[in-house]
Amino acid sequence: MSSSNAMSSSNTVFSSNATFLSFTVYCRSLVRKTCFLPLVLMALTLAGCGTFGNTNTQTAEPEPDLSELAHAAASQMVANNPDITRYSPMIAATFVSIDNLSQSSTFGRISSELMASALAREGMQVREVKMRDSMFIEESVGELILSRQVQRLSAQHDARSILMGTYAQGQDYLYVSARVVRTGDAMVLGSADFRVRLNNNTRSLLEGQGGW
């Protein structure tokens, strides 16, 4: 009887100890989870903020369009040589492809128009000249010179300067080089270069070939 009671008591103690041990392990686990949860939440919050911040920094600003680039180029010309407006009035030639100086496009015509308009805003007096064939430049030993036609037009319209330009098509951009030259000796009075992103709009402008 005594031995049975002792064994029962021993089992009770063992069971109690096991229960206490299990409870202790559970409590420690709970503490760890409780402490770890805020860290997980904080990490997720910081990751979310980082992602949001990266989204803001990666948002690209829209590239300027042809009109904005033309006006910026005109402003640059006048800023580099304020006396350029003294060579008024000016006539504008159609911008041509650098690969074929006898070929222009809707892009070349509108580029010339926009540049002339922008220079007029900067104080240059611009004479309106519209012709069916307005290729005012020709190539001689790799250089662009004023043609006899533009010399006649300059005298006819009493123009002291002429706006001319070329463009080249790359893989992603159209590169435009514009300059104002003095009609008397073809001296460059001002120049500016810019590039335009090639997209569906600019490709459409390039498709319209020919002169006025």
KAUR-V964050 format. One record per residue. N is the residue number from 1. RES is the residue in one small letter. PSI is psi in whole degrees, 0 to 359 (none if undefined). OMEGA is omega in radians with two decimals (none if undefined). Layout:
# KAUR-V964050
n->[N N]
res->[RES RES]
psi->[PSI PSI]
omega->[OMEGA OMEGA]
This chain:
# KAUR-V964050
n->[1 2 3 4 5 6 7 8 9 10 11 12 13 14 15 16 17 18 19 20 21 22 23 24 25 26 27 28 29 30 31 32 33 34 35 36 37 38 39 40 41 42 43 44 45 46 47 48 49 50 51 52 53 54 55 56 57 58 59 60 61 62 63 64 65 66 67 68 69 70 71 72 73 74 75 76 77 78 79 80 81 82 83 84 85 86 87 88 89 90 91 92 93 94 95 96 97 98 99 100 101 102 103 104 105 106 107 108 109 110 111 112 113 114 115 116 117 118 119 120 121 122 123 124 125 126 127 128 129 130 131 132 133 134 135 136 137 138 139 140 141 142 143 144 145 146 147 148 149 150 151 152 153 154 155 156 157 158 159 160 161 162 163 164 165 166 167 168 169 170 171 172 173 174 175 176 177 178 179 180 181 182 183 184 185 186 187 188 189 190 191 192 193 194 195 196 197 198 199 200 201 202 203 204 205 206 207 208 209 210 211 212]
res->[m s s s n a m s s s n t v f s s n a t f l s f t v y c r s l v r k t c f l p l v l m a l t l a g c g t f g n t n t q t a e p e p d l s e l a h a a a s q m v a n n p d i t r y s p m i a a t f v s i d n l s q s s t f g r i s s e l m a s a l a r e g m q v r e v k m r d s m f i e e s v g e l i l s r q v q r l s a q h d a r s i l m g t y a q g q d y l y v s a r v v r t g d a m v l g s a d f r v r l n n n t r s l l e g q g g w]
psi->[315 320 322 320 320 318 320 320 321 319 322 317 317 317 320 317 318 319 317 318 315 320 321 315 318 316 316 318 319 320 316 314 319 322 327 329 313 324 319 315 319 318 318 321 314 321 320 318 319 318 318 318 318 324 320 317 334 355 112 139 146 141 147 147 181 319 315 319 321 318 323 321 319 317 322 318 311 324 322 331 86 338 357 329 347 339 52 154 161 144 155 132 153 135 140 162 132 340 342 97 351 6 133 196 176 324 315 323 315 328 316 316 315 319 318 318 318 320 326 321 333 359 358 134 124 128 132 120 118 126 159 322 105 40 97 0 156 163 136 113 44 3 151 129 163 135 167 328 316 330 319 317 322 317 321 320 8 40 137 348 164 139 128 163 162 160 152 139 123 196 320 344 158 129 126 133 119 148 153 125 152 132 332 317 10 24 135 120 333 150 157 146 146 168 148 134 132 114 188 325 309 325 323 321 328 336 334 94 164 174 180 none]
omega->[-3.13 3.14 3.13 3.12 -3.13 -3.14 3.13 3.13 3.14 3.12 3.13 3.14 -3.14 3.12 3.13 3.13 3.13 3.11 3.14 3.13 3.11 3.12 3.13 3.12 3.11 -3.14 3.13 3.11 3.13 3.13 3.13 3.14 -3.13 3.13 -3.07 -3.09 3.10 3.13 3.10 3.14 3.13 3.13 3.12 3.13 3.14 3.11 3.11 3.11 3.14 3.12 3.12 3.13 3.13 3.11 -3.14 -3.07 -3.10 3.12 -3.07 3.07 3.13 3.13 3.13 3.14 -3.06 -3.13 3.14 3.13 3.12 3.13 3.09 3.12 3.10 3.11 3.12 3.12 -3.09 3.12 -3.14 3.13 -3.11 -3.12 -3.08 -3.12 3.09 -3.12 3.06 -0.02 -3.13 2.98 -3.04 3.06 3.06 3.05 -3.05 3.09 -3.11 3.12 3.13 -3.02 3.07 -3.10 3.04 -3.10 3.04 3.10 -3.14 -3.12 -3.11 3.09 3.10 3.13 -3.11 3.12 3.12 3.11 -3.14 3.11 3.07 3.09 3.13 3.07 3.12 3.05 -3.05 3.06 -3.13 3.11 3.11 3.12 3.09 3.10 -3.03 3.04 -2.98 -3.08 3.11 -3.06 3.08 -3.12 3.06 -3.12 3.10 3.12 3.09 3.13 3.09 -3.13 -3.11 3.07 3.10 3.13 3.13 3.11 -3.12 -3.09 3.13 -3.12 3.13 -3.14 3.14 3.05 3.08 -3.11 3.08 3.07 3.13 -3.12 3.04 -3.11 -3.08 -3.05 2.89 -3.12 -3.06 3.06 -3.10 3.11 3.05 -3.11 3.10 -3.03 -3.07 -3.05 3.13 3.08 -3.13 3.14 3.14 3.13 3.11 3.13 3.05 3.13 -3.11 3.13 3.07 3.08 -3.12 -3.12 -3.11 3.09 3.10 3.11 3.14 -3.09 3.13 -3.07 3.05 -3.14 3.10 none]
